Amino acid sequence: MVAGLVALTPAAFADHSEVTITPAPGSGAPGCEETAEGCYIPKEATVDVGGKVIFSNTDTAAHTFTAGTAADGPSGVFDSSLVIAGSSYEWTATTVGDFPYYCMVHPWMKGLIVVQEAGAEEHDDEHDDGMTEEHMDDASATGMLSDGTEVSVWTSTPTSGEKMEISVEFHGAEHVNHDIMVTQNSEEVLNDIGAHHHDGKGMHTTAPLSSSDPVEITITFQGYGIDDPKTGPIGEVVVFSNVVPEFGTIAMMILAVAIISIVAVTAKLRVIPRF
């Protein structure tokens, strides 16, 4: 098992105030679900809270755009009813989250709408630039799950009286579910249960810290996917802890059900500024 050091790159900002979704041509017959494009185009759409989703039926068959899944039925979040060819239906997103949907007439057709806070990617971009210029002592480190997925954390410098920002990335993974707990001197400053990142990347913020001492970050992997059963090495734990602050050593432990692996990385990282 190999662990390395990485830096997270800023997310590119894009306007997600409006998105148009269309059915794939000929999706009234099975087969589109086996293509890379899927039965709804795009098969995964992103929109800001308050943004507009336009379901435009450009196909020759009538379709519905119904929140939920074919297995569990409608969720009630939105339902276009039957939209005939050439017509459209609009829905305004009001809540952050992932919303699967399907066609009640053709249940093999399914898609996903990801609703995010307005300007979320723009905020990440500004945050990363600012941290690069203003916090040269910030550090990042990487562990690995048993399935080979690298897990990276990137933190702002812990400062007494200030909140600490922590970016988490599961490299190359989508629809990641995990818990994250952060402690400082055995005091819990963050406990986020059931976090979900559709692109494998997320930002977490602690409560104001009581000191500038190092923190311990515990990430518990809860599986890939939106619906149950989820997949992957569920229950594995990755722990990032500054065990020798004066040398900037970060120890990463991956705990499996039957196997405990400890990976130590020593580098010139300064999660805590040197005095």
N, C-alpha and C positions, 0 to 999 in steps of 0.2 A: 504494500500500500504506500503510495507516494503522496506527500502533501507539499504544496508550493505556495507561493505568495502571489496575489493578484490584486489589481486595482479595478474597481468597478468603473465602467465608462458611462458618461452621461447619456440619458435617454433623449432621443430626438423628439422635439415638440411637434405635435401635429394637431390640427383643428378637428375636434370630434363633436362639434355642435350639431351636426346633422349627418346621417348616414342613410343610404338607400340600399335596400336588400331586394334582390330579384330571385325568382325560382330558376333553376338551371333549365335550359331548353329540353323539352321532352321528359321532364321530371315526373310527369303523371304516370310514367311506367317505371318499374324497378330498374336499377342499374346505376343511377346517379350517386347512390350512397357508397358505391365502390370506387368512385373517382376521387382524385386529389382535391378537386374543386368542391365536391359535395353537391347536395341538392338545392341549397340556398347559397347565393353568391352575394357577399362573401359568407362562407360558412361560419366564421366567427367575426362579429362586428363589434367595434368599440364606439361608445357614445358617452358624452359627458352628462352628468346630472342636469336636468333641464333641457337636454338636447332632444332632437326630433329623430325618430326612426320612421322611415318611409318604406312600407312594404309595397312594392310595385309589381303587379302580376304581368310580366311581359311574356308569359307562356301562353300556349293556346288552350290549356286546360284550366279549370277553376281550382283554386287552392285556398287553404286557410293558413293564417299565421297565428298559431295558438301557443301561448306560454304553457310550459309543462313538458311532459314526455309521453310517448305512446304507451309506455309501460304503466305509468302512474296516472295518466290523464291530465286534464287542464289544471293549471295551478291558480288560475284566476287573475294573474297579473295583467294579461291582455289577451284579447281574442278578436280577431278580425271578422269572424264568421266567414261565410263563403265569399271570396273575392273573385269575380269573373275576369276573364281575360281582358286586358286593357284597363282595368281599374286598380285602385290602390287603397291602402289603409295606413293611417299615421298613428303613432304612439309616442307620447312624451315620457321620457325616463325621469323618475322622481327619487329613486333609491339606488344607492351604490350596491353592486352585486353582480353575480353571474346568473343569467336568465336563459335557460334552454327553452327551445320552442320547436314545434313540429306542425305538420299538416294533418288535420283530422281525416281528410279524404284519402291521403296517400301517406300512411304512417312511417314509411321508410325515409321520408323527408324530415330532416332535423337540422337545427342550427343553434347558434349560441350568441347571445348579446351580452357584452361586458359593459356595465355602466360604472364609470369612474367619476371621481370628483373633478369638477371643471378645472382645467389647467394643471392637472396632476403631473403630467410629463414635463410641462414647462417648469413647474416647481422643482422637480428632480434635477433638471438641467441647471437651473440657477443655483441650486444647493451644491451640486458637484463642483461647479466652477468656483463658488465661494470657498468651499472647503479646500480646494487645491491651492488657492492663493493665500488664504488666511490661516489655515491650520496645517502647517507643514509637519506637525508631530502626529497627525492622524495615521492610523495604520489599518491594514487589512490582512486577513489570514484565511487559509483554506483548509477544510477537512474533507472527508469523503465518506459517502454511504457505502454499504456493502455491494450495492448494484453498480458502483462506479461513478455515481453522480457526485460531482464536486459541490461542496457547500462553502460559500465564501461570506465573510462578514467584513463590513467596513464601518468604522466608528468615528464619531467626533471625539475630541479630547474631553475626558471627564473633568468637569469643573464644578466646584462647590457652588450650590445655589442655582445651577443651570441644568436644563434638560439635556440628555445625551441622545444623539441621533444614531441609529444603527440600521444600515442597509444589509439585507440578506439576499443572496442569489443562489439558486439551485441551477447550475449551469446546464443548458440544453434541455431543461425540463419545462413542462407546461402543467397548469392546473395542480399546483403543489399545495398541499395542506400541511400545516405544522403548528406547533405551539412554540412560544419563545418566552423564556423567563430570564430576567436580568437581576442580579443581586450585587450589592456593594457592602462589604463588611457584614455579610450574612443578612442584610436588610433587603427585602424585595422592593425593587424600584420599577419593575415592569413584569406583568404576567398576562400575556396575550394568548388566549386559548382559541384554537380553531381558525387561525389566519389562513387565508386562501389567496394565492398569487397566480393569476391566469397565465402570466408569462414567466413565472419562476423567480420574479424579482419583487421585493417589497421593502418598505421603509417603516421603521418602528421608532417610537420616541418614549423615553423613560419619564418618570416623574422627576422633579428637580432633585439633584443629588445633594447629599448631606456633606460630602467632602470631595476632594479631588483624587481619592484613592482609586485603585483599579477596580474593575467590575468583572463579574463572571457571567458569561452568556451561555444559556442552555437551550438548545434547539431540539425539540422532539418531533421527528418526522411522522406525519399522520396519513401519508399516502398520496398517490396521484389520482386525479379525477374529480368529477363534480358529483356524480351519483354513486351510491353504494352498490356493490362492494368496491372500495378503492384498492389500488394496486401498489406494489413496491414494498420495500422493507419497513413496514409500519411498526412504529415503536422504537426504532433506533434513535439514539440520542447523541448529539454532537455538542461537546462542551468546550468553549473557548475561555481560558482563564489566564490572566497575567500572573504567573507563579513566581517570577523573579523580576520584579519591576526594574531594578537597576540595570539589568542586562536586556530588558525588553523581550523576555522569552515568553512565548505563547504556547501552551500545551493544549492539544486537541485530543479529546477522547471520544471514541465511537463505541457505544455500548449496544450490543445486539442481545437477543434473548439468551443465546447460549455461548456467545463469544464476546470477549471484551478485548478491544484493541486500543492501544494508546499510541498516539502519534505526537511526537514533540517536534516543534519547529523552532529553531533558534536563528534569529536574524536581527538586523539593526532596525527594529521596529520600536516606536516609542508611542504606545497607547497612552502612557503617562509621561508628560514632559520631564526631562531630566533637570535636576536642580543642582 
